[in-house]
Amino acid sequence: MEKPEINPFDPNLLVELANTKMPFGKYQGWLLCRLPEAYVVWFKQKGFPPGKLGMQLATLHEIQLNGLIYLLTPLIKK
């Protein structure tokens, strides 16, 4: 069974990124958008995990790198 492709232009991707929790590691349970930048940079250096989580972390890295993390804050569901 093939996995559906991820549409990089889907606006819901940012909403998901803002509300997805880290599933493992030191920051397990933290929202991805709240992860320390140094932790995301470490993943960049070591290699992002495969699949959707890796894509989300790579996107988060670009957002943090460009100083745009404030754009995710209003997307967090309370």
PQR file with spaces between the fields and no chain letter, atoms N, CA, C, O and H, PARSE charges and radii, in Angstrom:
ATOM       1  N    MET     1       0.834   -1.172    0.000 -0.4000 1.5000
ATOM       2  CA   MET     1       0.000    0.000    0.000 -0.0000 2.0000
ATOM       3  C    MET     1       0.885    1.243    0.000  0.5500 1.7000
ATOM       4  O    MET     1       1.752    1.388    0.862 -0.5500 1.4000
ATOM       5  N    GLU     2       0.673    2.131   -0.952 -0.4000 1.5000
ATOM       6  CA   GLU     2       1.483    3.340   -1.060 -0.0000 2.0000
ATOM       7  C    GLU     2       1.009    4.403   -0.093  0.5500 1.7000
ATOM       8  O    GLU     2      -0.186    4.540    0.168 -0.5500 1.4000
ATOM       9  H    GLU     2      -0.032    2.014   -1.652  0.4000 1.0000
ATOM      10  N    LYS     3       1.976    5.165    0.443 -0.4000 1.5000
ATOM      11  CA   LYS     3       1.639    6.287    1.308 -0.0000 2.0000
ATOM      12  C    LYS     3       1.246    7.474    0.435  0.5500 1.7000
ATOM      13  O    LYS     3       1.839    7.687   -0.622 -0.5500 1.4000
ATOM      14  H    LYS     3       2.947    5.054    0.230  0.4000 1.0000
ATOM      15  N    PRO     4       0.248    8.251    0.869 -0.5600 1.5000
ATOM      16  CA   PRO     4      -0.118    9.422    0.077  0.2800 2.0000
ATOM      17  C    PRO     4       1.002   10.458    0.115  0.5500 1.7000
ATOM      18  O    PRO     4       1.679   10.620    1.130 -0.5500 1.4000
ATOM      19  N    GLU     5       1.185   11.150   -0.993 -0.4000 1.5000
ATOM      20  CA   GLU     5       2.208   12.180   -1.048 -0.0000 2.0000
ATOM      21  C    GLU     5       1.787   13.376   -0.216  0.5500 1.7000
ATOM      22  O    GLU     5       0.597   13.657   -0.074 -0.5500 1.4000
ATOM      23  H    GLU     5       0.635   11.018   -1.818  0.4000 1.0000
ATOM      24  N    ILE     6       2.761   14.075    0.328 -0.4000 1.5000
ATOM      25  CA   ILE     6       2.500   15.274    1.110 -0.0000 2.0000
ATOM      26  C    ILE     6       2.572   16.470    0.172  0.5500 1.7000
ATOM      27  O    ILE     6       3.567   16.667   -0.525 -0.5500 1.4000
ATOM      28  H    ILE     6       3.728   13.847    0.213  0.4000 1.0000
ATOM      29  N    ASN     7       1.508   17.263    0.162 -0.4000 1.5000
ATOM      30  CA   ASN     7       1.466   18.464   -0.666 -0.0000 2.0000
ATOM      31  C    ASN     7       2.153   19.590    0.088  0.5500 1.7000
ATOM      32  O    ASN     7       1.614   20.055    1.093 -0.5500 1.4000
ATOM      33  H    ASN     7       0.700   17.102    0.728  0.4000 1.0000
ATOM      34  N    PRO     8       3.336   20.056   -0.358 -0.5600 1.5000
ATOM      35  CA   PRO     8       4.060   21.109    0.372  0.2800 2.0000
ATOM      36  C    PRO     8       3.350   22.460    0.355  0.5500 1.7000
ATOM      37  O    PRO     8       3.751   23.373    1.077 -0.5500 1.4000
ATOM      38  N    PHE     9       2.305   22.602   -0.457 -0.4000 1.5000
ATOM      39  CA   PHE     9       1.584   23.867   -0.542 -0.0000 2.0000
ATOM      40  C    PHE     9       0.284   23.851    0.257  0.5500 1.7000
ATOM      41  O    PHE     9      -0.500   24.797    0.186 -0.5500 1.4000
ATOM      42  H    PHE     9       1.979   21.860   -1.043  0.4000 1.0000
ATOM      43  N    ASP    10       0.056   22.793    1.009 -0.4000 1.5000
ATOM      44  CA   ASP    10      -1.146   22.676    1.825 -0.0000 2.0000
ATOM      45  C    ASP    10      -1.025   23.594    3.044  0.5500 1.7000
ATOM      46  O    ASP    10      -0.122   23.400    3.858 -0.5500 1.4000
ATOM      47  H    ASP    10       0.693   22.024    1.067  0.4000 1.0000
ATOM      48  N    PRO    11      -1.910   24.588    3.192 -0.5600 1.5000
ATOM      49  CA   PRO    11      -1.805   25.517    4.325  0.2800 2.0000
ATOM      50  C    PRO    11      -2.017   24.836    5.676  0.5500 1.7000
ATOM      51  O    PRO    11      -1.606   25.367    6.708 -0.5500 1.4000
ATOM      52  N    ASN    12      -2.653   23.670    5.678 -0.4000 1.5000
ATOM      53  CA   ASN    12      -2.858   22.952    6.937 -0.0000 2.0000
ATOM      54  C    ASN    12      -1.566   22.372    7.495  0.5500 1.7000
ATOM      55  O    ASN    12      -1.515   21.998    8.667 -0.5500 1.4000
ATOM      56  H    ASN    12      -2.987   23.238    4.840  0.4000 1.0000
ATOM      57  N    LEU    13      -0.528   22.293    6.681 -0.4000 1.5000
ATOM      58  CA   LEU    13       0.756   21.773    7.169 -0.0000 2.0000
ATOM      59  C    LEU    13       1.298   22.629    8.300  0.5500 1.7000
ATOM      60  O    LEU    13       1.857   22.099    9.260 -0.5500 1.4000
ATOM      61  H    LEU    13      -0.569   22.597    5.729  0.4000 1.0000
ATOM      62  N    LEU    14       1.144   23.943    8.203 -0.4000 1.5000
ATOM      63  CA   LEU    14       1.637   24.827    9.268 -0.0000 2.0000
ATOM      64  C    LEU    14       0.811   24.675   10.542  0.5500 1.7000
ATOM      65  O    LEU    14       1.352   24.741   11.646 -0.5500 1.4000
ATOM      66  H    LEU    14       0.690   24.374    7.423  0.4000 1.0000
ATOM      67  N    VAL    15      -0.491   24.471   10.393 -0.4000 1.5000
ATOM      68  CA   VAL    15      -1.342   24.244   11.563 -0.0000 2.0000
ATOM      69  C    VAL    15      -0.928   22.940   12.246  0.5500 1.7000
ATOM      70  O    VAL    15      -0.827   22.881   13.471 -0.5500 1.4000
ATOM      71  H    VAL    15      -0.930   24.417    9.496  0.4000 1.0000
ATOM      72  N    GLU    16      -0.692   21.911   11.461 -0.4000 1.5000
ATOM      73  CA   GLU    16      -0.234   20.632   12.018 -0.0000 2.0000
ATOM      74  C    GLU    16       1.122   20.792   12.695  0.5500 1.7000
ATOM      75  O    GLU    16       1.342   20.261   13.783 -0.5500 1.4000
ATOM      76  H    GLU    16      -0.774   21.958   10.466  0.4000 1.0000
ATOM      77  N    LEU    17       2.029   21.521   12.055 -0.4000 1.5000
ATOM      78  CA   LEU    17       3.358   21.747   12.618 -0.0000 2.0000
ATOM      79  C    LEU    17       3.252   22.442   13.972  0.5500 1.7000
ATOM      80  O    LEU    17       3.961   22.083   14.912 -0.5500 1.4000
ATOM      81  H    LEU    17       1.851   21.953   11.170  0.4000 1.0000
ATOM      82  N    ALA    18       2.374   23.428   14.074 -0.4000 1.5000
ATOM      83  CA   ALA    18       2.212   24.181   15.314 -0.0000 2.0000
ATOM      84  C    ALA    18       1.603   23.344   16.429  0.5500 1.7000
ATOM      85  O    ALA    18       1.765   23.680   17.603 -0.5500 1.4000
ATOM      86  H    ALA    18       1.798   23.719   13.310  0.4000 1.0000
ATOM      87  N    ASN    19       0.905   22.263   16.093 -0.4000 1.5000
ATOM      88  CA   ASN    19       0.172   21.488   17.094 -0.0000 2.0000
ATOM      89  C    ASN    19       0.659   20.057   17.282  0.5500 1.7000
ATOM      90  O    ASN    19       0.082   19.312   18.075 -0.5500 1.4000
ATOM      91  H    ASN    19       0.773   21.990   15.140  0.4000 1.0000
ATOM      92  N    THR    20       1.695   19.664   16.579 -0.4000 1.5000
ATOM      93  CA   THR    20       2.242   18.311   16.710 -0.0000 2.0000
ATOM      94  C    THR    20       3.232   18.273   17.866  0.5500 1.7000
ATOM      95  O    THR    20       4.046   19.180   18.040 -0.5500 1.4000
ATOM      96  H    THR    20       2.163   20.270   15.935  0.4000 1.0000
ATOM      97  N    LYS    21       3.143   17.203   18.651 -0.4000 1.5000
ATOM      98  CA   LYS    21       4.066   17.025   19.775 -0.0000 2.0000
ATOM      99  C    LYS    21       5.219   16.114   19.379  0.5500 1.7000
ATOM     100  O    LYS    21       5.061   15.189   18.583 -0.5500 1.4000
ATOM     101  H    LYS    21       2.482   16.466   18.510  0.4000 1.0000
ATOM     102  N    MET    22       6.374   16.398   19.952 -0.4000 1.5000
ATOM     103  CA   MET    22       7.563   15.585   19.715 -0.0000 2.0000
ATOM     104  C    MET    22       7.305   14.196   20.310  0.5500 1.7000
ATOM     105  O    MET    22       7.010   14.083   21.500 -0.5500 1.4000
ATOM     106  H    MET    22       6.502   17.150   20.599  0.4000 1.0000
ATOM     107  N    PRO    23       7.414   13.133   19.494 -0.5600 1.5000
ATOM     108  CA   PRO    23       7.037   11.801   19.973  0.2800 2.0000
ATOM     109  C    PRO    23       8.118   11.063   20.768  0.5500 1.7000
ATOM     110  O    PRO    23       7.836   10.012   21.342 -0.5500 1.4000
ATOM     111  N    PHE    24       9.343   11.585   20.815 -0.4000 1.5000
ATOM     112  CA   PHE    24      10.416   10.856   21.502 -0.0000 2.0000
ATOM     113  C    PHE    24      11.516   11.822   21.926  0.5500 1.7000
ATOM     114  O    PHE    24      11.511   12.998   21.561 -0.5500 1.4000
ATOM     115  H    PHE    24       9.572   12.439   20.349  0.4000 1.0000
ATOM     116  N    GLY    25      12.447   11.304   22.696 -0.4000 1.5000
ATOM     117  CA   GLY    25      13.644   12.053   23.054 -0.0000 2.0000
ATOM     118  C    GLY    25      13.486   12.973   24.259  0.5500 1.7000
ATOM     119  O    GLY    25      12.498   12.916   24.991 -0.5500 1.4000
ATOM     120  H    GLY    25      12.451   10.349   22.992  0.4000 1.0000
ATOM     121  N    LYS    26      14.480   13.808   24.435 -0.4000 1.5000
ATOM     122  CA   LYS    26      14.580   14.718   25.571 -0.0000 2.0000
ATOM     123  C    LYS    26      13.358   15.627   25.680  0.5500 1.7000
ATOM     124  O    LYS    26      12.930   15.958   26.786 -0.5500 1.4000
ATOM     125  H    LYS    26      15.283   13.853   23.840  0.4000 1.0000
ATOM     126  N    TYR    27      12.804   16.026   24.559 -0.4000 1.5000
ATOM     127  CA   TYR    27      11.680   16.959   24.532 -0.0000 2.0000
ATOM     128  C    TYR    27      10.362   16.273   24.154  0.5500 1.7000
ATOM     129  O    TYR    27       9.476   16.895   23.568 -0.5500 1.4000
ATOM     130  H    TYR    27      13.152   15.757   23.661  0.4000 1.0000
ATOM     131  N    GLN    28      10.246   15.005   24.489 -0.4000 1.5000
ATOM     132  CA   GLN    28       9.021   14.258   24.203 -0.0000 2.0000
ATOM     133  C    GLN    28       7.832   14.966   24.842  0.5500 1.7000
ATOM     134  O    GLN    28       7.869   15.344   26.013 -0.5500 1.4000
ATOM     135  H    GLN    28      10.966   14.500   24.965  0.4000 1.0000
ATOM     136  N    GLY    29       6.766   15.138   24.039 -0.4000 1.5000
ATOM     137  CA   GLY    29       5.562   15.790   24.530 -0.0000 2.0000
ATOM     138  C    GLY    29       5.518   17.292   24.285  0.5500 1.7000
ATOM     139  O    GLY    29       4.463   17.906   24.440 -0.5500 1.4000
ATOM     140  H    GLY    29       6.736   14.830   23.088  0.4000 1.0000
ATOM     141  N    TRP    30       6.634   17.893   23.909 -0.4000 1.5000
ATOM     142  CA   TRP    30       6.667   19.327   23.599 -0.0000 2.0000
ATOM     143  C    TRP    30       6.090   19.548   22.208  0.5500 1.7000
ATOM     144  O    TRP    30       6.252   18.711   21.320 -0.5500 1.4000
ATOM     145  H    TRP    30       7.491   17.394   23.784  0.4000 1.0000
ATOM     146  N    LEU    31       5.418   20.676   22.023 -0.4000 1.5000
ATOM     147  CA   LEU    31       5.006   21.058   20.678 -0.0000 2.0000
ATOM     148  C    LEU    31       6.254   21.297   19.844  0.5500 1.7000
ATOM     149  O    LEU    31       7.226   21.877   20.327 -0.5500 1.4000
ATOM     150  H    LEU    31       5.286   21.356   22.745  0.4000 1.0000
ATOM     151  N    LEU    32       6.232   20.852   18.597 -0.4000 1.5000
ATOM     152  CA   LEU    32       7.405   21.037   17.735 -0.0000 2.0000
ATOM     153  C    LEU    32       7.803   22.505   17.646  0.5500 1.7000
ATOM     154  O    LEU    32       8.991   22.830   17.649 -0.5500 1.4000
ATOM     155  H    LEU    32       5.442   20.381   18.204  0.4000 1.0000
ATOM     156  N    CYS    33       6.815   23.390   17.567 -0.4000 1.5000
ATOM     157  CA   CYS    33       7.136   24.809   17.414 -0.0000 2.0000
ATOM     158  C    CYS    33       7.747   25.409   18.669  0.5500 1.7000
ATOM     159  O    CYS    33       8.225   26.544   18.633 -0.5500 1.4000
ATOM     160  H    CYS    33       5.851   23.126   17.564  0.4000 1.0000
ATOM     161  N    ARG    34       7.745   24.677   19.777 -0.4000 1.5000
ATOM     162  CA   ARG    34       8.349   25.154   21.033 -0.0000 2.0000
ATOM     163  C    ARG    34       9.734   24.534   21.279  0.5500 1.7000
ATOM     164  O    ARG    34      10.390   24.852   22.270 -0.5500 1.4000
ATOM     165  H    ARG    34       7.357   23.756   19.806  0.4000 1.0000
ATOM     166  N    LEU    35      10.169   23.653   20.378 -0.4000 1.5000
ATOM     167  CA   LEU    35      11.486   23.026   20.555 -0.0000 2.0000
ATOM     168  C    LEU    35      12.581   24.076   20.486  0.5500 1.7000
ATOM     169  O    LEU    35      12.508   24.999   19.674 -0.5500 1.4000
ATOM     170  H    LEU    35       9.636   23.394   19.573  0.4000 1.0000
ATOM     171  N    PRO    36      13.605   23.941   21.338 -0.5600 1.5000
ATOM     172  CA   PRO    36      14.734   24.880   21.268  0.2800 2.0000
ATOM     173  C    PRO    36      15.419   24.803   19.902  0.5500 1.7000
ATOM     174  O    PRO    36      15.550   23.727   19.317 -0.5500 1.4000
ATOM     175  N    GLU    37      15.841   25.930   19.421 -0.4000 1.5000
ATOM     176  CA   GLU    37      16.479   25.990   18.105 -0.0000 2.0000
ATOM     177  C    GLU    37      17.718   25.095   18.058  0.5500 1.7000
ATOM     178  O    GLU    37      17.979   24.451   17.042 -0.5500 1.4000
ATOM     179  H    GLU    37      15.734   26.804   19.896  0.4000 1.0000
ATOM     180  N    ALA    38      18.473   25.052   19.140 -0.4000 1.5000
ATOM     181  CA   ALA    38      19.685   24.228   19.169 -0.0000 2.0000
ATOM     182  C    ALA    38      19.361   22.746   18.954  0.5500 1.7000
ATOM     183  O    ALA    38      20.139   22.028   18.326 -0.5500 1.4000
ATOM     184  H    ALA    38      18.261   25.575   19.966  0.4000 1.0000
ATOM     185  N    TYR    39      18.228   22.291   19.466 -0.4000 1.5000
ATOM     186  CA   TYR    39      17.808   20.899   19.296 -0.0000 2.0000
ATOM     187  C    TYR    39      17.460   20.620   17.836  0.5500 1.7000
ATOM     188  O    TYR    39      17.809   19.569   17.299 -0.5500 1.4000
ATOM     189  H    TYR    39      17.596   22.875   19.976  0.4000 1.0000
ATOM     190  N    VAL    40      16.777   21.559   17.202 -0.4000 1.5000
ATOM     191  CA   VAL    40      16.405   21.395   15.795 -0.0000 2.0000
ATOM     192  C    VAL    40      17.657   21.442   14.916  0.5500 1.7000
ATOM     193  O    VAL    40      17.757   20.701   13.938 -0.5500 1.4000
ATOM     194  H    VAL    40      16.494   22.413   17.638  0.4000 1.0000
ATOM     195  N    VAL    41      18.604   22.305   15.259 -0.4000 1.5000
ATOM     196  CA   VAL    41      19.877   22.375   14.518 -0.0000 2.0000
ATOM     197  C    VAL    41      20.637   21.061   14.675  0.5500 1.7000
ATOM     198  O    VAL    41      21.255   20.589   13.722 -0.5500 1.4000
ATOM     199  H    VAL    41      18.523   22.907   16.053  0.4000 1.0000
ATOM     200  N    TRP    42      20.597   20.468   15.861 -0.4000 1.5000
ATOM     201  CA   TRP    42      21.250   19.181   16.078 -0.0000 2.0000
ATOM     202  C    TRP    42      20.666   18.126   15.139  0.5500 1.7000
ATOM     203  O    TRP    42      21.404   17.345   14.540 -0.5500 1.4000
ATOM     204  H    TRP    42      20.094   20.852   16.636  0.4000 1.0000
ATOM     205  N    PHE    43      19.334   18.108   15.013 -0.4000 1.5000
ATOM     206  CA   PHE    43      18.696   17.180   14.076 -0.0000 2.0000
ATOM     207  C    PHE    43      19.176   17.458   12.647  0.5500 1.7000
ATOM     208  O    PHE    43      19.430   16.524   11.886 -0.5500 1.4000
ATOM     209  H    PHE    43      18.734   18.743   15.500  0.4000 1.0000
ATOM     210  N    LYS    44      19.297   18.709   12.290 -0.4000 1.5000
ATOM     211  CA   LYS    44      19.758   19.076   10.940 -0.0000 2.0000
ATOM     212  C    LYS    44      21.141   18.479   10.690  0.5500 1.7000
ATOM     213  O    LYS    44      21.412   17.952    9.611 -0.5500 1.4000
ATOM     214  H    LYS    44      19.091   19.468   12.908  0.4000 1.0000
ATOM     215  N    GLN    45      22.005   18.566   11.689 -0.4000 1.5000
ATOM     216  CA   GLN    45      23.374   18.062   11.545 -0.0000 2.0000
ATOM     217  C    GLN    45      23.423   16.535   11.516  0.5500 1.7000
ATOM     218  O    GLN    45      24.204   15.950   10.765 -0.5500 1.4000
ATOM     219  H    GLN    45      21.784   18.994   12.566  0.4000 1.0000
ATOM     220  N    LYS    46      22.592   15.894   12.331 -0.4000 1.5000
ATOM     221  CA   LYS    46      22.600   14.427   12.431 -0.0000 2.0000
ATOM     222  C    LYS    46      21.724   13.754   11.379  0.5500 1.7000
ATOM     223  O    LYS    46      21.912   12.579   11.062 -0.5500 1.4000
ATOM     224  H    LYS    46      21.957   16.369   12.941  0.4000 1.0000
ATOM     225  N    GLY    47      20.763   14.510   10.841 -0.4000 1.5000
ATOM     226  CA   GLY    47      19.817   13.956    9.874 -0.0000 2.0000
ATOM     227  C    GLY    47      18.434   13.879   10.479  0.5500 1.7000
ATOM     228  O    GLY    47      18.239   13.303   11.550 -0.5500 1.4000
ATOM     229  H    GLY    47      20.611   15.464   11.098  0.4000 1.0000
ATOM     230  N    PHE    48      17.480   14.463    9.787 -0.4000 1.5000
ATOM     231  CA   PHE    48      16.101   14.429   10.262 -0.0000 2.0000
ATOM     232  C    PHE    48      15.562   13.009   10.139  0.5500 1.7000
ATOM     233  O    PHE    48      15.967   12.266    9.246 -0.5500 1.4000
ATOM     234  H    PHE    48      17.638   14.930    8.917  0.4000 1.0000
ATOM     235  N    PRO    49      14.648   12.630   11.032 -0.5600 1.5000
ATOM     236  CA   PRO    49      14.059   11.296   10.922  0.2800 2.0000
ATOM     237  C    PRO    49      13.251   11.171    9.632  0.5500 1.7000
ATOM     238  O    PRO    49      12.839   12.179    9.058 -0.5500 1.4000
ATOM     239  N    PRO    50      13.028    9.955    9.181 -0.5600 1.5000
ATOM     240  CA   PRO    50      12.260    9.781    7.942  0.2800 2.0000
ATOM     241  C    PRO    50      10.786   10.114    8.141  0.5500 1.7000
ATOM     242  O    PRO    50      10.294   10.159    9.269 -0.5500 1.4000
ATOM     243  N    GLY    51      10.103   10.341    7.052 -0.4000 1.5000
ATOM     244  CA   GLY    51       8.657   10.524    7.069 -0.0000 2.0000
ATOM     245  C    GLY    51       8.207   11.929    7.396  0.5500 1.7000
ATOM     246  O    GLY    51       8.942   12.905    7.244 -0.5500 1.4000
ATOM     247  H    GLY    51      10.503   10.304    6.136  0.4000 1.0000
ATOM     248  N    LYS    52       6.972   11.992    7.850 -0.4000 1.5000
ATOM     249  CA   LYS    52       6.321   13.278    8.092 -0.0000 2.0000
ATOM     250  C    LYS    52       7.021   14.075    9.192  0.5500 1.7000
ATOM     251  O    LYS    52       7.166   15.291    9.074 -0.5500 1.4000
ATOM     252  H    LYS    52       6.375   11.199    7.973  0.4000 1.0000
ATOM     253  N    LEU    53       7.455   13.403   10.261 -0.4000 1.5000
ATOM     254  CA   LEU    53       8.138   14.104   11.343 -0.0000 2.0000
ATOM     255  C    LEU    53       9.405   14.775   10.837  0.5500 1.7000
ATOM     256  O    LEU    53       9.696   15.913   11.205 -0.5500 1.4000
ATOM     257  H    LEU    53       7.336   12.415   10.357  0.4000 1.0000
ATOM     258  N    GLY    54      10.160   14.079    9.996 -0.4000 1.5000
ATOM     259  CA   GLY    54      11.376   14.656    9.429 -0.0000 2.0000
ATOM     260  C    GLY    54      11.076   15.878    8.585  0.5500 1.7000
ATOM     261  O    GLY    54      11.800   16.872    8.641 -0.5500 1.4000
ATOM     262  H    GLY    54       9.924   13.154    9.696  0.4000 1.0000
ATOM     263  N    MET    55      10.001   15.807    7.796 -0.4000 1.5000
ATOM     264  CA   MET    55       9.606   16.940    6.981 -0.0000 2.0000
ATOM     265  C    MET    55       9.197   18.115    7.867  0.5500 1.7000
ATOM     266  O    MET    55       9.533   19.264    7.582 -0.5500 1.4000
ATOM     267  H    MET    55       9.413   14.999    7.751  0.4000 1.0000
ATOM     268  N    GLN    56       8.463   17.812    8.952 -0.4000 1.5000
ATOM     269  CA   GLN    56       8.045   18.877    9.858 -0.0000 2.0000
ATOM     270  C    GLN    56       9.248   19.523   10.547  0.5500 1.7000
ATOM     271  O    GLN    56       9.299   20.747   10.677 -0.5500 1.4000
ATOM     272  H    GLN    56       8.190   16.878    9.183  0.4000 1.0000
ATOM     273  N    LEU    57      10.203   18.727   10.985 -0.4000 1.5000
ATOM     274  CA   LEU    57      11.389   19.281   11.638 -0.0000 2.0000
ATOM     275  C    LEU    57      12.236   20.094   10.661  0.5500 1.7000
ATOM     276  O    LEU    57      12.785   21.131   11.035 -0.5500 1.4000
ATOM     277  H    LEU    57      10.161   17.733   10.880  0.4000 1.0000
ATOM     278  N    ALA    58      12.346   19.638    9.426 -0.4000 1.5000
ATOM     279  CA   ALA    58      13.091   20.398    8.413 -0.0000 2.0000
ATOM     280  C    ALA    58      12.401   21.734    8.135  0.5500 1.7000
ATOM     281  O    ALA    58      13.066   22.757    7.972 -0.5500 1.4000
ATOM     282  H    ALA    58      11.901   18.796    9.122  0.4000 1.0000
ATOM     283  N    THR    59      11.074   21.724    8.080 -0.4000 1.5000
ATOM     284  CA   THR    59      10.314   22.956    7.881 -0.0000 2.0000
ATOM     285  C    THR    59      10.497   23.882    9.074  0.5500 1.7000
ATOM     286  O    THR    59      10.695   25.085    8.907 -0.5500 1.4000
ATOM     287  H    THR    59      10.534   20.893    8.212  0.4000 1.0000
ATOM     288  N    LEU    60      10.433   23.323   10.275 -0.4000 1.5000
ATOM     289  CA   LEU    60      10.643   24.108   11.486 -0.0000 2.0000
ATOM     290  C    LEU    60      12.031   24.734   11.487  0.5500 1.7000
ATOM     291  O    LEU    60      12.193   25.888   11.881 -0.5500 1.4000
ATOM     292  H    LEU    60      10.273   22.345   10.411  0.4000 1.0000
ATOM     293  N    HIS    61      13.027   23.982   11.050 -0.4000 1.5000
ATOM     294  CA   HIS    61      14.388   24.512   10.985 -0.0000 2.0000
ATOM     295  C    HIS    61      14.447   25.746   10.085  0.5500 1.7000
ATOM     296  O    HIS    61      15.053   26.753   10.451 -0.5500 1.4000
ATOM     297  H    HIS    61      12.895   23.044   10.730  0.4000 1.0000
ATOM     298  N    GLU    62      13.830   25.671    8.929 -0.4000 1.5000
ATOM     299  CA   GLU    62      13.818   26.817    8.005 -0.0000 2.0000
ATOM     300  C    GLU    62      13.077   28.007    8.606  0.5500 1.7000
ATOM     301  O    GLU    62      13.496   29.154    8.447 -0.5500 1.4000
ATOM     302  H    GLU    62      13.337   24.853    8.632  0.4000 1.0000
ATOM     303  N    ILE    63      11.980   27.728    9.293 -0.4000 1.5000
ATOM     304  CA   ILE    63      11.210   28.800    9.931 -0.0000 2.0000
ATOM     305  C    ILE    63      12.054   29.476   11.011  0.5500 1.7000
ATOM     306  O    ILE    63      12.112   30.704   11.080 -0.5500 1.4000
ATOM     307  H    ILE    63      11.639   26.797    9.423  0.4000 1.0000
ATOM     308  N    GLN    64      12.707   28.674   11.855 -0.4000 1.5000
ATOM     309  CA   GLN    64      13.555   29.232   12.904 -0.0000 2.0000
ATOM     310  C    GLN    64      14.739   29.978   12.317  0.5500 1.7000
ATOM     311  O    GLN    64      15.091   31.058   12.794 -0.5500 1.4000
ATOM     312  H    GLN    64      12.660   27.676   11.799  0.4000 1.0000
ATOM     313  N    LEU    65      15.351   29.423   11.301 -0.4000 1.5000
ATOM     314  CA   LEU    65      16.520   30.027   10.668 -0.0000 2.0000
ATOM     315  C    LEU    65      16.210   31.421   10.131  0.5500 1.7000
ATOM     316  O    LEU    65      17.062   32.308   10.163 -0.5500 1.4000
ATOM     317  H    LEU    65      15.065   28.546   10.914  0.4000 1.0000
ATOM     318  N    ASN    66      15.002   31.606    9.642 -0.4000 1.5000
ATOM     319  CA   ASN    66      14.606   32.882    9.057 -0.0000 2.0000
ATOM     320  C    ASN    66      13.875   33.794   10.044  0.5500 1.7000
ATOM     321  O    ASN    66      13.335   34.830    9.655 -0.5500 1.4000
ATOM     322  H    ASN    66      14.310   30.885    9.615  0.4000 1.0000
ATOM     323  N    GLY    67      13.859   33.405   11.323 -0.4000 1.5000
ATOM     324  CA   GLY    67      13.259   34.250   12.350 -0.0000 2.0000
ATOM     325  C    GLY    67      11.757   34.392   12.235  0.5500 1.7000
ATOM     326  O    GLY    67      11.206   35.432   12.595 -0.5500 1.4000
ATOM     327  H    GLY    67      14.297   32.564   11.639  0.4000 1.0000
ATOM     328  N    LEU    68      11.084   33.365   11.739 -0.4000 1.5000
ATOM     329  CA   LEU    68       9.648   33.451   11.495 -0.0000 2.0000
ATOM     330  C    LEU    68       8.818   32.602   12.457  0.5500 1.7000
ATOM     331  O    LEU    68       7.643   32.344   12.194 -0.5500 1.4000
ATOM     332  H    LEU    68      11.532   32.520   11.447  0.4000 1.0000
ATOM     333  N    ILE    69       9.411   32.168   13.557 -0.4000 1.5000
ATOM     334  CA   ILE    69       8.710   31.283   14.484 -0.0000 2.0000
ATOM     335  C    ILE    69       7.448   31.930   15.045  0.5500 1.7000
ATOM     336  O    ILE    69       6.503   31.232   15.413 -0.5500 1.4000
ATOM     337  H    ILE    69      10.365   32.378   13.770  0.4000 1.0000
ATOM     338  N    TYR    70       7.430   33.249   15.112 -0.4000 1.5000
ATOM     339  CA   TYR    70       6.260   33.960   15.626 -0.0000 2.0000
ATOM     340  C    TYR    70       5.020   33.715   14.769  0.5500 1.7000
ATOM     341  O    TYR    70       3.900   33.905   15.243 -0.5500 1.4000
ATOM     342  H    TYR    70       8.198   33.816   14.813  0.4000 1.0000
ATOM     343  N    LEU    71       5.200   33.298   13.526 -0.4000 1.5000
ATOM     344  CA   LEU    71       4.058   33.027   12.656 -0.0000 2.0000
ATOM     345  C    LEU    71       3.277   31.781   13.084  0.5500 1.7000
ATOM     346  O    LEU    71       2.098   31.648   12.758 -0.5500 1.4000
ATOM     347  H    LEU    71       6.109   33.143   13.141  0.4000 1.0000
ATOM     348  N    LEU    72       3.928   30.869   13.813 -0.4000 1.5000
ATOM     349  CA   LEU    72       3.254   29.641   14.234 -0.0000 2.0000
ATOM     350  C    LEU    72       2.447   29.832   15.516  0.5500 1.7000
ATOM     351  O    LEU    72       1.507   29.078   15.764 -0.5500 1.4000
ATOM     352  H    LEU    72       4.886   30.978   14.078  0.4000 1.0000
ATOM     353  N    THR    73       2.792   30.815   16.325 -0.4000 1.5000
ATOM     354  CA   THR    73       2.136   31.001   17.628 -0.0000 2.0000
ATOM     355  C    THR    73       0.617   31.141   17.506  0.5500 1.7000
ATOM     356  O    THR    73      -0.096   30.494   18.273 -0.5500 1.4000
ATOM     357  H    THR    73       3.556   31.428   16.123  0.4000 1.0000
ATOM     358  N    PRO    74       0.077   31.957   16.576 -0.5600 1.5000
ATOM     359  CA   PRO    74      -1.382   32.060   16.507  0.2800 2.0000
ATOM     360  C    PRO    74      -2.077   30.788   16.001  0.5500 1.7000
ATOM     361  O    PRO    74      -3.299   30.677   16.093 -0.5500 1.4000
ATOM     362  N    LEU    75      -1.313   29.839   15.473 -0.4000 1.5000
ATOM     363  CA   LEU    75      -1.893   28.605   14.956 -0.0000 2.0000
ATOM     364  C    LEU    75      -2.037   27.511   15.991  0.5500 1.7000
ATOM     365  O    LEU    75      -2.637   26.470   15.723 -0.5500 1.4000
ATOM     366  H    LEU    75      -0.320   29.929   15.399  0.4000 1.0000
ATOM     367  N    ILE    76      -1.477   27.747   17.204 -0.4000 1.5000
ATOM     368  CA   ILE    76      -1.547   26.746   18.256 -0.0000 2.0000
ATOM     369  C    ILE    76      -2.969   26.687   18.789  0.5500 1.7000
ATOM     370  O    ILE    76      -3.548   27.709   19.157 -0.5500 1.4000
ATOM     371  H    ILE    76      -0.990   28.592   17.422  0.4000 1.0000
ATOM     372  N    LYS    77      -3.526   25.483   18.828 -0.4000 1.5000
ATOM     373  CA   LYS    77      -4.877   25.284   19.342 -0.0000 2.0000
ATOM     374  C    LYS    77      -4.797   25.133   20.865  0.5500 1.7000
ATOM     375  O    LYS    77      -3.988   24.363   21.384 -0.5500 1.4000
ATOM     376  H    LYS    77      -3.056   24.652   18.529  0.4000 1.0000
ATOM     377  N    LYS    78      -5.617   25.852   21.536 -0.4000 1.5000
ATOM     378  CA   LYS    78      -5.598   25.841   23.012 -0.0000 2.0000
ATOM     379  C    LYS    78      -6.335   24.643   23.554  0.5500 1.7000
ATOM     380  O    LYS    78      -6.422   24.470   24.769 -0.5500 1.4000
ATOM     381  H    LYS    78      -6.273   26.477   21.114  0.4000 1.0000
